[in-house]
Amino acid sequence: PYTPLKKYVEMYDPDKIHLPENLNEPPENHPPEMARRRNSMNKPFGYGLGKENEPLWRQYISYYYALVTEIDDHIGQILCTLREEGLEENTIIIYTSDHGDFVGAHGIVEKCAIGHNVYEDTLRVPLIVKLPNSEVKGYVSDDLVELIDLYPTLVEALRIPVPEGYNPAGKSIVPTLDTNAALDREYAVSENKTQLTLIGKRYKFSLWIDKEQKFVDMLFDR
């Protein structure tokens, strides 16, 4: 539910919200289920309700920003408590998410799990890592990283022995965190039951694998 506290709601004026440029992208550009939801007037996924109601979009996006700010405040409280309890330099902090949110991009809200697998809005999740006593601060990397990299990263950072013969699927990003060394992954993979997507540094290719619903493969220059 989009029900932020009043003090956060008041931070964002709906009339000043910048709407996504592709808010009104033609539904036929999307995979079948996404196109259906774009035209639907039925709750809970009646995205068509916003087609003729721009103030509804503005209020929704302003509430989303308010909720993000509320989460940010709570993260701040956690970090302050770690500092006050003397635990800051003995704690690895990782901020991430399982998926992004369209927030009106392509005329979609939330994640639209079926058919969303190719869009940057849901694929590009935050990943902020703080290692205790690291010399690297404020470094931003455009390397391709996957959530499966978190396990080998923590194993290496904590110096936990890996059982003999076990080969984790991910790749540790500790070298990047320690020295800014490039991860140099050639491509990342994202898959659901409708699409298989390969993301390279420049190109992204989505192969449509759903045999029940027909749709085109998609190639993007990133």
N, C-alpha and C positions, 0 to 999 in steps of 0.2 A: 504493500500500500504506500502511496505517495503522501505521507502524512508527517512532514517535518515539523519540529517545534516552531512556535510562532517567532521566536527571536531569530531563527535562521531564515524563515520565510521573508522576514522584513529586510534582509540583506539584499534581496534580488527583486528588482522591479520588473514584472512581466513585460511592461511596455518597452523596456530597454534591452530585452533579450534578442540576441542575434540568431535568427533562424537558419538552419542548415541550407546551403545553396541547392542541395539535391533533395530537399523536403518533398517536392512534387514530382520526383522522377517517375516516369511512366511505369505502372505496375508490371507491364509485360516484360520489362527488363529483368525481372526477378525470377528466381526459381518458383515453381508452381504454388507451393504452400505460402510463400511470402507474398506472391501476387494475390492470392485469395484473401489473405488477411488485410492487405492494403485496401481491398474493396469492401471488406466486411463491415457491417453496421452492428454486429452482435458482440456483446461483452463476453469474456474479458479481453478478447483480442480484436476489437472492432476499430482498427486503425482508420477505417473510412469515416468514422465519426469526426475526425479532425480535418477532413477534406475541405469542408466549407466553414470551418470554425478556427481561424488563426489564433484567437485569444486562448483557446483550449491548448494549443501547442505551446504558446508562450507560458501559460501557467504550469504545464507539465515540466517544461525544461527548467523553469525557475525553481520548481520544487526539487528537481533532480540536483541542481546546484546546491540547494539548501541542505539536502541530505548528505552530499559529498562533504560540505563544510562541517556538518555535525560529526561525521566520521573522523574528519581531520582533527577536530577538537579532542575527541576521545583518544585518538592516537597520541596526541600531545600529552594527555594526562598519563598514559601508560609510560611514555618516555620520561616524563618528569618523575614518576614514581620510581623507575629504575635508577635514575640519578640520585634521588633522595635516599634510597635504600642501599646505595653503594654497589649496585649491580650492573651499572652501565658498561664498565670495562670487562665484564665477565659474561656478556650476552651478545649473541649474534642476532641482529634484527633483520628480518626479511618482510617486506611489504609487497604483496602481489594479489592476484585475483584469478579465478578460474576462467572468466570470460569478460569481455567488455560489454558496452551497452550502446545501442544505436543512438539514443537520445534525439530522435527525430531524423537522423540521417537516412536517406533513401525512403523517408516516410514511414519508418519503423520505430517502435519503442521496444525497450528491453532487449533480449538476445535473439528472439525468434529462432529457437534451437533447430528447427527443421528447415534446412536450406540456407542457413546463415554462414556456412563454413568458409566462405571465400573473402568476406569483407573485413577491411582493416579495423573497422569500428569494434568488432568482437574478437578478432584475432590478436590485436596488439594490446596486451594487458600490461599493467604497470609491473616493474620489477626493480625495487630499491633495496639494496643490501648494504648493511653496515657491519664490518668486522671490527672487533675490539682491537685497538692499538694499530690499526692499519695506517700506512703513510698516505694512502690514496683517499682523497676527500673531494666530493663534488664532481667526480669524473662521470661523463655521460658517454655511453657506448652505443653504436648503431649495429653491433654484432647481432646475428640471428641466435636467439636463445629460446629454449623450450622449457616448460615447467618440469619435465623429467630430468633436467639438469640440476634441480635443487638437491636431490638425494646425494649424488656423487660430490656435489659441492660441500654439503654439510659433513659427509664422511671424511673428505680431505681436510676441511677446516678444523674439525674436531679430532683429527688423527685417529679415527676409529678403524681398526683392521677389517678389511673386507674378507669374507669367507673364501677359501681357496676354490677356484673354479667359477666364482660368481662374477659375471660381467654386466654391471648395470648399463641400462640402455642410454642414459644421459651422458653428459660431458661436464666435468667440473669447471666452474668459472673462477676458481680461486686464483689462478694466474692473472686474470683480468682484474680481480679485486685487489690483488697485492701490488701489481706492477703496471697496470693498464695494458697488459699484453693482449693482442687481438685473439679472439677465439677462432676466427677463420673457419666457421662452419659454412659449407658450400650451399646447403639448403635446409630449411625446416619443413616439418610435415604437420598437417592438420587434417583430421578425417572424422566424418560422421557417417550416418547411414545413407546419405544422399550424395556427398561430394568427397573427393580426395584432392587435397590442395597441397602443392609444392611451392614453397616461398623461397626465392633466391634473393640475392642482394639487389638485383634490378628487376627481374621478372617474377611473376606469380602465375601459376597455371592451375586451374581447377578442372578436374575430370569428373564428369557427371556419372555416378555409378548406380544410381537408383533405377532399377529396371521397370518399376511400376509407373513412375512419372517421367515423361520425356522432357528433357531440357538440353540446352547446348553446353559444350565445354567453354571455359572462359579463360582468356589470357590478358594479363594486365602488365603494363610497363610502370613499375613503382617509382 
